[in-house]
């Protein structure tokens, strides 16, 4: 009988839950980094967005759009950019400085003009008497 190969100490003591948690956190951090137009531009400039393995990885990450995973995303633009990165034309256009600036400006404009949805309650009490239904006499 051949002796069994020695296993690394890490492989024998590693908790599968901890391993899954680490993978989850790494992928979450990466997906959220896609919200940054400067980071996308950097990836494009270094031709990382052209690599087939990276394109496959971006396709794999689409599971973050599912409700069970999307709830952990703090920067919703990350999911929008993940969608855009599925297209070869967008990946190639991100190499241009003007596209980085365009994407950055669109993101800023969205944040600047975004308002709370009327159906979502706010913790801030209204200060306008008309909003509270109280009429002044």
Secondary structure, DSSP 8 states (H G I E B T S, - for coil): --------HHHHH--HHHHHHHHHHHHHHHHHHTT-HHHHHHHHHTTGGG-HHHHHHHHHGGGGGSHHHHTT-S-THHHHHHHHTTSHHHHHHTTSHHHHHHHHHHHHHHHHH----TTS--SS---SHHHHT----
